[in-house]
Amino acid sequence: MFALNDRLPRYLLEKEQIWMTVVYTALFSLVFILVSIPFSSSAWFALGESEAFVYTLAFILLSALLVIMSRALMHRCRDLPNFTQLGYIAWNVAEVVVVALLYTVFTRRGAEVGIIEGDGRGNGEIFLGALVYSAVCLCVPFAFCALHFALQDRDNTIRLMNYGNVVSDKPAVPYSDKRITLFDNNGVLKFSISSDNLYFIESDDNYIKAWYMDSAGEMKQYMLRCRLKTVEDSFADSELVRCHRKYIVNIRKISILKSEKEGYKVDFDIDSIEPIPISKTYEQAVLARFNSR
């Protein structure tokens, strides 16, 4: 059940989703403005080679910049424990209010310097009209994007359910070998494999992909709903080492450690796996583990 005090789903705050929302909102707003200009008796937006058009363009670009900055800040706040659904709604409302205020300032200033023709409305009336206009331009695409991402997340969840209960490279024999076991976000065991057969784990939005060699010697991947940070914390003292914000590698499976212009990369010497980059944050830790293995 939807509850305003529930934590906001993470899929709304990931970088890809944030920028998709910004791009879709910009396109929707631009089309809406172009379509509504002929039917508005109070909006001063103008097209063509005129001073009013330059003023219109300046307002649109500044509004877009404010939304981009707001969404970038929202992405940085994605890990805050108190970022609730209510907070997300309030954030969206704040963006609408700020854009409406900006329109009011542009309208008043443009009328004062003669760029646009004043219509005799007071600041309050201009602001209320702009509030409705901004709500349509921003909230409609925000809602559509949120619905799209929710349906996408549901489809991914259904796809994961079709994998079955547990994927393993062979029947599990307790304590017979060293195994890596992965649980989903609900604490359900989904994946169990010998550490000798696991190569690396890759972050994929709200999911992770485990790349492993099955009992037939084929390289495969398995996806489950889990955070890479959870895997890192669970296997801090194992062969699994974080090398990048998107990757955890099995240090024992690395064949080559490459030093390139943009930094180090690990190579498993398998044609189907591209070399994996090592970011500066994890470089020293990976090098120390690789040299001491």
Summary of the structure (lengths in Angstrom):
residues: 293
radius of gyration: 26.0
end to end distance: 49.3
largest distance: 83.9
contacts: 791
relative contact order: 0.08
helix: 48%
strand: 19%
